[in-house]
Amino acid sequence: MISLAGRDILHSWGKFVFTGVGLGLLIGVTLSMAGIYRGMVDDAKVMLDNTGADLWVVQQGTQGPYAESSSLYDDLYRSLLAMPGVEYAANVTYLIMQVGHGEQDVSTMVVGVTAGKPGTPGQPRNLVAGRHITRSHYEAVADITSGFQLGERIRIRRNLYTVVGLSKRTVSYNGDPMVFIPIKDAQEAQFLKDNDSLVQQRRRNAENPAFNRAGIPDLLAVVNASQSANTYVNAVLVKLKPGTLPEDAAEPIRRWKRLQVYTRTQMESILMDKVIAKSARQIALFLVILSIVSAAIVAFIIYTLTLGKIREIAVLKLIGTKNRTIAGMIMQQSLALGVIGFVVGKITATFWVPIFPKYVLLEPLDSVAGFFAVLTICALASLVAIRMALKVDPAEAIGG
Amino acid sequence: MSGKGIHIEGLKKRYGEGDTAVHALKGVNMQVAPGEVVGLIGPSGSGKSTLLKCLGAVIDPTAGRMVLGDEVIFDNGWKVRDLGALRRDKIGFVFQAPYLIPFLDVTDNVALLPMLAGIPNGEARAKALELLTALDVQHRARAMPSQLSGGEQQRVAIARGLVNRPPVILADEPTAPLDSERAMAVIRILNDMARQFETAIIVVTHDEKIIPTFKRIYHIRDGVTHEEAGEGRGFE
């Protein structure tokens, strides 16, 4: 038996191809939306991977350092090094900042890390050029997507930093490139006040009789100094000795140090369920809407194409063509439209993804799932047209 | 092969019920032998189309009896389960307009019926080509319907009606869109095919040009048929 659907498509291939291209662009958008969601998830996971940490130690009662702010004394890591199962512990701070680059600002996440030997948690991974931070001040390693060049001097708050290394896929959970600087500089940058504020604060302290006592002349200087310095970090990243279970190491820290400790699984859960959850739901809703729109378009196109063949369908029914053959013809055309659309959509998505400002991850398995989703949508969308075709009276071919 | 043409007794068709019922056919009797071409004529609203639809197993008669070849197909109810298969295998249709499937070429338009009946594609196409040759359109075998003239399209439609060698062909105004010469050619072809394939052909027509060519004519008026002898002139 010949393929009626195939012959009809070949006969009016132009109509099918152009319709398929239109549908394909819509499918391309749908695939890109899925890719944006995957990119967000991947950004969050990559950020956790790049820390190299097994545990995140944060302020008690907080879900820091990504979902909430958290402050810890910067000497806490020493006592953590003495806890069972801990191999390394390193301070870390995170600041979201606009760093100047030429005439434009680059939205970055500035990360204060401890300069140390390879394997120290928090150090940037995936260096593609240059070297790690080796000095305690004024050096930076930047993600390559920031646009900064090796040797470039960038300003963070009042200080200038020399870019000594470039890394790849070191981004924050929202896709901003990270700029790594020494921890001391980052601590200073985090709470650095402008000169006017400092003058104002010192005047207030001088006018406060509790700080400016006649019998204790150095007290005011000590208070001023303590208010200008920052001895806090956002978290301590802990790397465990091989064979140590994260929960086994986390529990004593929670119990004896009275701090909040998250394992990798828990931290990933916080990021997914709290930090990017709303964006993910928004994208999921877009995906649902786009799927419904695609289904409606396919249904409308197939319905219109079938409507144009009512006389032929009546003749086919009159000469004894089985209903399932006619239904099969319509469904095959709908599926063919879906296949054309998917191929066009996949190709266009692949081409336009690199120009998206955010990371878009097109997973092969998502494409496979998308392909079957398109086929399912097309099959369902053809049901309206099939229903109409099956209602066609063969007597219409005779007329009268 | 065909057997005994078509035999109809007391065929009735009623639309609606009660006071609003319309009796479109009030007891039609017809007998068309294999190889015979008869005319069915009558004014608008006389019941021609209803009769054609009943004979074509497209609508259900209310009462009566229809025998196709050796098989009783209707006796106050359908005696065959699959009316689609009945139309495909036992009844050929030729319409006023050819209604060829626009996305199939000439050969496949004709070969479609045997293919639907389960005959392999190659064999079906061979049967189609044989008929196209008999109707002198074999040179357009690979053409699409849109590339054919009106006369060629009608000959392809006749080939499609004949391809499964049905005992009966129902031709609904087959010459309406054609000029006299082509109309005569179509009627000649129908007569040739009826003789060659032992097929009973019922031609519904208003066409004054072709009515004199029938040897027998059924007049239908107010749902009742009256048989009379035709002139049976030649086709020239």
Interface residues (C-beta under 8 A of the other chain):
Chain A: M1 I2 L4 R7 D8 L10 H11 S12 R311 E312 V315 L316 K317 L318 I319 G320 T321 K322 T325 D393 P394 A395 A397 I398 G399 G400
Chain B: K48 S49 T50 L52 K53 G56 V58 I59 G84 A85 L86 R87 R88 D89 F93 F95 Q96 Y99 I101 P102 F103 L104 D108 L112 L113 M115 L116 A117 N121 M144 R160 D172
